Amino acid sequence: MKVVIQRVSKAGVTIDGDNVASIGEGLLILLGIIEEDSQEDINWLSNKIVNLRVFNDENDVMNRSLLDVQGDVIVVSQFTLHAATKKGNRPSYIKAAKPETAIPLYKKFVEQIEIDLGKKVQTGVFGADMKVELINDGPVTIIIDSKERV
């Protein structure tokens, strides 16, 4: 699993003009899934995300976690995170998991974040054409790949 995490002061997802998700302070998480991903990847990544110290403390030092600030989360599926771009100019998405694998893992990831965070997580809609708006606070943007944890 690969995620792009953006610390936001606010973020939202719109589909066909309808607002389906919106948060204030927290994290917007773009999630890419490959066929080899498993519950082990989900557990490790969720724990890493909720404990990642990317929010400022009283001294303006990034020393507080999502748990510490009781921040909110939006998770958006993003198969394009696994684009292969070495050859030619058209990205290949062959590494991205097929929907029959990706959808259950996406749902489990959201459930695990909710458990680890202790609150409801908002989402986009898997496979939908979404418009994602955010105010990246900092800006702080971090990429984490569960396959590179060792």
C-alpha positions as a Markdown table, in Angstrom:
| # | Residue | x | y | z |
|---|---|---|---|---|
| 1 | Met | 0.0 | 0.0 | 0.0 |
| 2 | Lys | 1.1 | 3.4 | -0.8 |
| 3 | Val | -0.3 | 6.6 | 0.7 |
| 4 | Val | 0.2 | 10.3 | 0.1 |
| 5 | Ile | -0.7 | 12.1 | 3.4 |
| 6 | Gln | -1.5 | 15.8 | 3.4 |
| 7 | Arg | -1.9 | 17.8 | 6.6 |
| 8 | Val | -4.9 | 20.0 | 6.0 |
| 9 | Ser | -6.7 | 22.8 | 7.7 |
| 10 | Lys | -9.7 | 21.7 | 5.6 |
| 11 | Ala | -10.5 | 19.3 | 2.8 |
| 12 | Gly | -13.5 | 17.9 | 0.9 |
| 13 | Val | -14.6 | 15.5 | -1.8 |
| 14 | Thr | -17.3 | 16.3 | -4.3 |
| 15 | Ile | -19.0 | 13.9 | -6.7 |
| 16 | Asp | -21.3 | 15.2 | -9.4 |
| 17 | Gly | -21.6 | 18.5 | -7.5 |
| 18 | Asp | -22.6 | 16.7 | -4.2 |
| 19 | Asn | -20.3 | 17.1 | -1.2 |
| 20 | Val | -19.6 | 13.6 | 0.0 |
| 21 | Ala | -16.9 | 14.3 | 2.6 |
| 22 | Ser | -15.6 | 17.3 | 4.4 |
| 23 | Ile | -13.2 | 17.8 | 7.3 |
| 24 | Gly | -11.4 | 20.6 | 9.2 |
| 25 | Glu | -8.0 | 20.0 | 10.7 |
| 26 | Gly | -6.6 | 16.6 | 10.0 |
| 27 | Leu | -5.2 | 14.4 | 7.2 |
| 28 | Leu | -6.3 | 13.8 | 3.6 |
| 29 | Ile | -5.0 | 10.3 | 2.7 |
| 30 | Leu | -4.7 | 9.2 | -0.9 |
| 31 | Leu | -4.5 | 5.4 | -0.9 |
| 32 | Gly | -3.1 | 3.2 | -3.6 |
| 33 | Ile | -3.4 | -0.6 | -3.4 |
| 34 | Ile | -1.5 | -3.4 | -5.2 |
| 35 | Glu | -2.5 | -7.1 | -5.5 |
| 36 | Glu | 0.2 | -8.1 | -2.9 |
| 37 | Asp | -1.2 | -5.9 | -0.1 |
| 38 | Ser | -2.6 | -7.6 | 3.0 |
| 39 | Gln | -4.1 | -7.0 | 6.4 |
| 40 | Glu | -0.5 | -6.7 | 7.7 |
| 41 | Asp | 0.1 | -3.7 | 5.4 |
| 42 | Ile | -3.2 | -2.2 | 6.6 |
| 43 | Asn | -2.3 | -2.6 | 10.3 |
| 44 | Trp | 1.2 | -1.2 | 9.9 |
| 45 | Leu | 0.2 | 1.7 | 7.8 |
| 46 | Ser | -2.8 | 2.7 | 10.0 |
| 47 | Asn | -0.7 | 2.6 | 13.1 |
| 48 | Lys | 2.0 | 4.7 | 11.4 |
| 49 | Ile | -0.5 | 7.3 | 10.2 |
| 50 | Val | -2.4 | 7.9 | 13.4 |
| 51 | Asn | 0.9 | 8.2 | 15.4 |
| 52 | Leu | 2.9 | 10.2 | 12.8 |
| 53 | Arg | 3.9 | 13.5 | 14.5 |
| 54 | Val | 3.1 | 16.0 | 11.8 |
| 55 | Phe | 1.0 | 18.6 | 13.7 |
| 56 | Asn | 2.6 | 21.5 | 15.5 |
| 57 | Asp | 2.9 | 21.8 | 19.2 |
| 58 | Glu | 2.8 | 25.0 | 21.3 |
| 59 | Asn | 6.4 | 25.8 | 20.1 |
| 60 | Asp | 5.5 | 25.4 | 16.4 |
| 61 | Val | 7.4 | 22.1 | 16.2 |
| 62 | Met | 5.8 | 19.1 | 14.4 |
| 63 | Asn | 5.6 | 17.0 | 17.5 |
| 64 | Arg | 1.9 | 16.1 | 17.8 |
| 65 | Ser | 0.0 | 13.2 | 16.1 |
| 66 | Leu | -3.4 | 12.9 | 14.6 |
| 67 | Leu | -4.5 | 11.3 | 17.9 |
| 68 | Asp | -3.0 | 14.2 | 19.9 |
| 69 | Val | -4.9 | 16.9 | 18.0 |
| 70 | Gln | -8.0 | 14.7 | 17.6 |
| 71 | Gly | -7.9 | 15.5 | 13.9 |
| 72 | Asp | -10.2 | 14.2 | 11.2 |
| 73 | Val | -9.4 | 12.0 | 8.2 |
| 74 | Ile | -10.6 | 11.6 | 4.6 |
| 75 | Val | -9.4 | 8.5 | 2.7 |
| 76 | Val | -9.6 | 8.6 | -1.1 |
| 77 | Ser | -8.8 | 5.7 | -3.3 |
| 78 | Gln | -6.1 | 6.6 | -5.8 |
| 79 | Phe | -4.9 | 3.8 | -8.1 |
| 80 | Thr | -2.7 | 6.3 | -10.0 |
| 81 | Leu | -0.3 | 6.2 | -7.1 |
| 82 | His | 1.1 | 3.0 | -8.6 |
| 83 | Ala | 1.6 | 4.4 | -12.1 |
| 84 | Ala | 4.6 | 3.0 | -13.9 |
| 85 | Thr | 6.2 | 5.9 | -15.9 |
| 86 | Lys | 9.6 | 4.5 | -17.0 |
| 87 | Lys | 8.7 | 3.8 | -20.6 |
| 88 | Gly | 7.0 | 6.3 | -22.9 |
| 89 | Asn | 4.7 | 9.1 | -21.9 |
| 90 | Arg | 1.5 | 7.2 | -21.0 |
| 91 | Pro | 1.5 | 5.9 | -17.5 |
| 92 | Ser | 0.7 | 2.2 | -17.0 |
| 93 | Tyr | -1.4 | 1.1 | -14.1 |
| 94 | Ile | -0.8 | -2.6 | -14.3 |
| 95 | Lys | 0.6 | -2.7 | -10.7 |
| 96 | Ala | -2.6 | -1.3 | -9.2 |
| 97 | Ala | -4.9 | -3.9 | -7.7 |
| 98 | Lys | -8.1 | -4.9 | -9.6 |
| 99 | Pro | -11.4 | -3.7 | -8.0 |
| 100 | Glu | -12.2 | -7.2 | -6.6 |
| 101 | Thr | -9.0 | -7.1 | -4.5 |
| 102 | Ala | -8.8 | -3.3 | -4.0 |
| 103 | Ile | -12.3 | -2.6 | -2.7 |
| 104 | Pro | -12.2 | -5.0 | 0.3 |
| 105 | Leu | -8.7 | -3.8 | 1.2 |
| 106 | Tyr | -9.8 | -0.2 | 0.9 |
| 107 | Lys | -12.8 | -0.8 | 3.2 |
| 108 | Lys | -10.6 | -2.7 | 5.7 |
| 109 | Phe | -8.1 | 0.2 | 5.7 |
| 110 | Val | -10.8 | 2.7 | 6.5 |
| 111 | Glu | -12.1 | 0.4 | 9.3 |
| 112 | Gln | -8.6 | 0.0 | 10.8 |
| 113 | Ile | -8.0 | 3.8 | 10.7 |
| 114 | Glu | -11.4 | 4.3 | 12.5 |
| 115 | Ile | -10.4 | 1.7 | 15.2 |
| 116 | Asp | -6.9 | 3.2 | 15.7 |
| 117 | Leu | -8.2 | 6.8 | 15.7 |
| 118 | Gly | -11.3 | 6.1 | 17.7 |
| 119 | Lys | -13.6 | 8.0 | 15.5 |
| 120 | Lys | -15.4 | 7.9 | 12.2 |
| 121 | Val | -13.4 | 8.5 | 9.0 |
| 122 | Gln | -14.8 | 10.1 | 5.9 |
| 123 | Thr | -14.2 | 8.8 | 2.4 |
| 124 | Gly | -14.6 | 9.4 | -1.2 |
| 125 | Val | -16.3 | 6.8 | -3.3 |
| 126 | Phe | -14.2 | 4.0 | -4.7 |
| 127 | Gly | -13.8 | 4.3 | -8.5 |
| 128 | Ala | -15.8 | 7.5 | -8.8 |
| 129 | Asp | -14.8 | 10.7 | -10.6 |
| 130 | Met | -14.1 | 12.8 | -7.6 |
| 131 | Lys | -13.1 | 16.4 | -7.1 |
| 132 | Val | -10.8 | 16.8 | -4.1 |
| 133 | Glu | -10.3 | 20.1 | -2.5 |
| 134 | Leu | -7.8 | 20.9 | 0.2 |
| 135 | Ile | -5.9 | 23.5 | 2.0 |
| 136 | Asn | -2.6 | 21.9 | 2.6 |
| 137 | Asp | -1.4 | 23.2 | 6.0 |
| 138 | Gly | 2.3 | 23.9 | 5.9 |
| 139 | Pro | 2.5 | 22.5 | 3.3 |
| 140 | Val | 3.0 | 19.1 | 4.8 |
| 141 | Thr | 2.9 | 16.2 | 2.3 |
| 142 | Ile | 4.4 | 12.7 | 3.1 |
| 143 | Ile | 4.5 | 9.6 | 1.0 |
| 144 | Ile | 4.6 | 6.2 | 2.8 |
| 145 | Asp | 4.9 | 2.8 | 1.1 |
| 146 | Ser | 4.2 | -0.2 | 3.4 |
| 147 | Lys | 6.5 | -2.3 | 1.2 |
| 148 | Glu | 9.4 | -0.1 | 2.2 |
| 149 | Arg | 9.0 | -0.5 | 6.0 |
| 150 | Val | 11.9 | -2.8 | 6.6 |
